[in-house]
Amino acid sequence: MDLPAWVRPSVVEVEDLLWLAHRRHVETDGIESDAAAAMVATVMWVWGRIPGPITGRLEQPVTRAVAVAEWWAAAAASDGGATSKRQHRGVCAELGVAYWPPEYDRVGLEEGYAIYQTLSWLLGTLDGWERGRRPPLAIPVRNADGNPAASDQRSRELAELIGATRRRAVLTPPSSSSAASRRP
């Protein structure tokens, strides 16, 4: 799959995150499962498959400005009120994109934080989670040929999990019934 040019990680790294998050969502319960589903939704949104994971915004393709606006909405949904509606509206105005508020009734704190982490990594945002340098889940370190680094046991294990997940799963986007009828 093609990614927008603004996405910092490689396609392989993003796909690795997608499959590992999908596996975690399916194999766990509660907050951990919900957070993993939010990571999947974020990647699916960037690929143009579903509405924005935190706001339900409908703009496609997802530009860097739209992704930054969604990142701010995720920050607002996960920081306990430290990011005000006024700040978020101001950022959207500066970016030249429509303001869409976070859907607090649909997305919890953990999901909001998972979206924030995922977008920080995809954007490579220096003032984001882990300075945009680390994915929200461990992914395999791969050689230029796409194979996991032979000397890295954990990377080989993660690559095996990804392979097993891909073989047995059909990836479907999370439901977003309310987003299609929303307007900014």
C-alpha positions in Angstrom: 0.0 0.0 0.0 1.1 3.5 -0.7 1.5 6.0 2.2 1.3 9.7 2.0 4.7 11.4 1.4 4.6 13.0 4.9 4.7 9.7 6.7 8.2 9.2 8.2 8.4 5.4 8.8 8.6 3.1 5.8 5.6 1.1 4.4 7.1 -2.1 5.9 7.3 -0.5 9.4 3.8 0.9 9.2 2.5 -2.5 8.1 4.4 -4.2 10.9 2.7 -1.9 13.4 -0.7 -2.5 11.8 -0.4 -6.3 12.1 1.0 -6.3 15.6 -1.7 -3.9 16.8 -4.4 -6.0 15.1 -3.0 -9.1 16.9 -3.0 -7.3 20.2 -6.6 -6.1 19.7 -7.8 -9.6 18.9 -5.9 -11.4 21.6 -6.4 -9.0 24.6 -9.4 -7.4 26.4 -10.2 -4.1 27.8 -8.0 -1.0 27.6 -5.1 -2.8 26.0 -7.4 -4.1 23.2 -9.1 -0.7 22.8 -5.8 1.0 22.5 -4.6 -1.5 19.9 -7.8 -1.0 17.9 -7.1 2.8 17.9 -3.7 2.2 16.5 -5.2 0.1 13.7 -7.8 2.8 13.1 -5.2 5.5 12.8 -3.2 3.6 10.2 -6.4 2.7 8.3 -7.3 6.4 8.3 -3.9 7.5 7.0 -4.4 4.9 4.2 -7.8 6.5 3.4 -9.9 3.5 4.5 -12.0 5.1 7.3 -12.9 8.5 8.8 -10.5 10.2 11.3 -10.0 8.0 14.3 -10.5 10.7 17.0 -12.8 13.2 15.2 -14.5 11.3 12.4 -13.1 13.9 9.9 -13.7 12.9 6.3 -11.0 14.7 4.3 -9.1 12.4 1.9 -6.4 12.0 1.1 -5.0 12.7 4.5 -2.5 15.6 4.2 0.1 16.4 6.8 -2.0 19.4 7.9 -5.0 17.2 8.4 -2.9 14.6 10.3 -1.5 17.3 12.6 -5.0 18.6 13.3 -6.1 15.0 14.2 -2.9 14.7 16.3 -4.0 17.8 18.3 -7.5 16.3 18.7 -5.9 13.1 20.0 -3.8 15.2 22.5 -6.9 16.9 23.7 -8.7 13.6 24.2 -5.8 12.1 26.1 -4.4 14.9 28.2 -7.2 15.5 30.7 -8.2 18.9 29.4 -4.7 20.5 29.1 -5.3 21.1 25.4 -8.2 23.5 25.1 -10.8 23.8 22.4 -9.5 27.3 21.7 -5.9 26.0 21.2 -7.1 23.2 18.9 -9.3 25.6 16.9 -6.3 28.0 16.6 -4.0 25.2 15.3 -6.6 24.2 12.7 -6.9 27.8 11.6 -3.1 28.1 11.2 -3.0 24.8 9.3 -5.9 25.9 7.0 -8.0 22.9 7.8 -11.5 22.6 9.2 -11.9 22.2 13.0 -13.4 18.9 14.0 -13.7 18.3 17.8 -12.7 15.0 19.4 -15.5 12.6 19.8 -15.2 12.2 23.6 -18.4 10.0 23.7 -16.8 7.5 21.3 -13.1 7.6 22.1 -11.7 7.0 25.6 -8.5 8.3 27.2 -6.5 5.2 26.3 -7.7 5.2 22.8 -7.0 8.9 22.4 -3.5 8.3 23.8 -2.9 5.4 21.4 -3.9 7.6 18.4 -1.6 10.4 19.7 1.3 8.0 20.0 0.7 6.5 16.5 0.3 9.9 14.8 3.4 11.2 16.7 5.4 8.3 15.1 3.8 8.6 11.7 4.4 12.4 11.6 7.9 12.2 13.2 6.7 15.0 15.5 9.6 16.2 17.7 7.2 17.6 20.3 5.1 14.4 20.3 5.3 11.1 22.1 8.9 9.8 22.3 9.8 12.8 20.0 8.2 10.9 17.1 11.0 8.4 17.0 9.3 5.2 18.4 6.2 3.4 17.3 3.6 2.8 20.0 4.4 -1.0 19.9 7.7 -2.7 19.4 8.2 -3.6 15.7 11.0 -5.8 14.2 14.2 -4.3 13.1 14.6 -5.3 9.5 17.5 -5.5 7.0 17.4 -3.7 3.7 16.0 -6.9 2.1 13.0 -6.8 4.5 14.1 -9.8 6.6 14.4 -9.4 10.4 17.9 -8.7 11.6 19.5 -12.2 12.2 21.3 -11.1 15.3 18.1 -9.7 16.9 16.0 -12.5 18.5 13.1 -10.2 19.4 12.9 -8.9 15.8 12.7 -12.5 14.5 10.0 -13.3 17.1 8.0 -10.2 16.1 8.3 -11.0 12.4 7.1 -14.5 13.1 4.0 -13.1 14.9 3.3 -10.8 12.0 3.5 -13.7 9.5 1.2 -15.8 11.6 -1.2 -13.0 12.1 -1.3 -12.2 8.3 -1.9 -15.8 7.4 -5.0 -16.2 9.7 -6.5 -12.7 9.8 -8.8 -10.7 7.6 -8.2 -7.1 8.5 -11.4 -5.0 8.5 -11.6 -1.4 9.5 -13.2 -0.6 12.9 -16.8 0.6 12.7 -17.3 4.3 12.6 -21.1 4.7 12.2 -21.4 8.2 13.6 -18.6 9.7 11.6 -20.3 9.6 8.2 -23.2 11.8 9.3 -21.0 14.4 11.1 -20.1 17.7 9.8 -17.4 20.0 11.2 
